[in-house]
């Protein structure tokens, strides 16, 4: 299928030019001394206490970056980003857990990091795992490292590193990745600048360390249109792109050719509540981010399953269906958000299972339709009309069912009213999903790490605690 476009080629070029103007003339607040020295040595200038990046430097750094990074799982599965495939991964960093059976929420713990990873490992349409929950029962300074450490043993899929804040976290994340044979250039780490156009000192220091190590940089600007960026979607996307590319410039100066994933997490302001709006505009902004990132040649990672909903209700299904389908049709390389609820504050095991099914439908949508001779099936129609008048018995039917002509579901209701009414419990889709999540946690087994690998991970965490946790 041809990618869905919300912007013309001229629009995209105009946004590129606006981004370069912002970076070269308006500049970014940047106070981290050692990284600022690196930028000034490469030709950047200071204007009105902001660092300005020359257009030719920005474009040269874009050209140098590795735009098709590869991540690999313990099972040998390889995800090559930017190669034409669409990969889905889960939300990373939810604070709360929603219990679908009781309709209540609670604060996430370290055990939830483990359990979520095991569920995601079992779901075939979750292609990459990201540490899901931010556990509140570990030292705050070590939260991101605990998320990664307790995800590693519980999935064999490609595992992305967590969102980080500090340079020290880079060193220990790279060491832990090495324990399972993941080289630095196959580890992704993400961090977020501060909108508008502010690179705080910890982020600048962390990017330097990421680049030195050769880690794939997945910069995650998350402006809010109408609050920390313009209310217009394209204006916010220009600012978002400048925030993304500014960190890219530093990384490419430090280590030309290190891997980059072009990301965007723009949300629009809900003016009646002050929260992030999860409506159709989110899907549109994700699709436009895909167009702009592809203009530069990058693989692009954007929001997919995103909603403001607090429960597994109609709003939830409505918003996440739109917000995943639109950027998928636009040609996104990675979509995030499996299991996400409440605009990323909360997640649910049942929601992960539901999203696994929804991914199947989105992938079928993205596949489109074919009008070749096998699909037009003129000979099959003719055979049936000349014979049994029954398509069910045709091998053609079985072959195309196996080939995925329709996206079959395990959770949705597909029986008649009478059959459904006769059931004693009359479960709905969310009920089946909650039961399936419980079944996975009971039965799914992940190949364990070797004992010496577990010991090495514990040693690394002990070293991180000694260096990073402030003694009270």
HELIX and SHEET records of a PDB file:
HELIX    1   1 UNK A    9  UNK A   21  1                                  13    
HELIX    2   2 UNK A   22  UNK A   26  3                                   5    
HELIX    3   3 UNK A   33  UNK A   41  1                                   9    
HELIX    4   4 UNK A   55  UNK A   64  1                                  10    
HELIX    5   5 UNK A  110  UNK A  122  1                                  13    
HELIX    6   6 UNK A  140  UNK A  142  5                                   3    
HELIX    7   7 UNK A  143  UNK A  152  1                                  10    
HELIX    8   8 UNK A  167  UNK A  179  1                                  13    
HELIX    9   9 UNK A  184  UNK A  186  5                                   3    
HELIX   10  10 UNK A  201  UNK A  213  1                                  13    
HELIX   11  11 UNK A  233  UNK A  254  1                                  22    
HELIX   12  12 UNK A  280  UNK A  296  1                                  17    
HELIX   13  13 UNK A  314  UNK A  329  1                                  16    
HELIX   14  14 UNK A  342  UNK A  344  5                                   3    
HELIX   15  15 UNK A  349  UNK A  367  1                                  19    
HELIX   16  16 UNK A  373  UNK A  376  1                                   4    
HELIX   17  17 UNK A  378  UNK A  386  1                                   9    
HELIX   18  18 UNK A  395  UNK A  402  1                                   8    
HELIX   19  19 UNK A  417  UNK A  422  1                                   6    
HELIX   20  20 UNK A  429  UNK A  443  1                                  15    
HELIX   21  21 UNK A  451  UNK A  468  1                                  18    
SHEET    1   A 2 UNK A  29  UNK A  30  0                                        
SHEET    2   A 2 UNK A 198  UNK A 199  1                                        
SHEET    1   B 2 UNK A  45  UNK A  47  0                                        
SHEET    2   B 2 UNK A  50  UNK A  52 -1                                        
SHEET    1   C 2 UNK A  70  UNK A  72  0                                        
SHEET    2   C 2 UNK A  78  UNK A  80 -1                                        
SHEET    1   D 4 UNK A  87  UNK A  90  0                                        
SHEET    2   D 4 UNK A 334  UNK A 338  1                                        
SHEET    3   D 4 UNK A 300  UNK A 303  1                                        
SHEET    4   D 4 UNK A 262  UNK A 264  1                                        
SHEET    1   E 4 UNK A 104  UNK A 107  0                                        
SHEET    2   E 4 UNK A  96  UNK A  99 -1                                        
SHEET    3   E 4 UNK A 346  UNK A 347  1                                        
SHEET    4   E 4 UNK A 340  UNK A 341 -1                                        
SHEET    1   F 2 UNK A 128  UNK A 130  0                                        
SHEET    2   F 2 UNK A 158  UNK A 160  1                                        
SHEET    1   G 2 UNK A 188  UNK A 191  0                                        
SHEET    2   G 2 UNK A 216  UNK A 219  1                                        
SHEET    1   H 3 UNK A 224  UNK A 225  0                                        
SHEET    2   H 3 UNK A 267  UNK A 269  1                                        
SHEET    3   H 3 UNK A 276  UNK A 277 -1                                        
END                                                                             
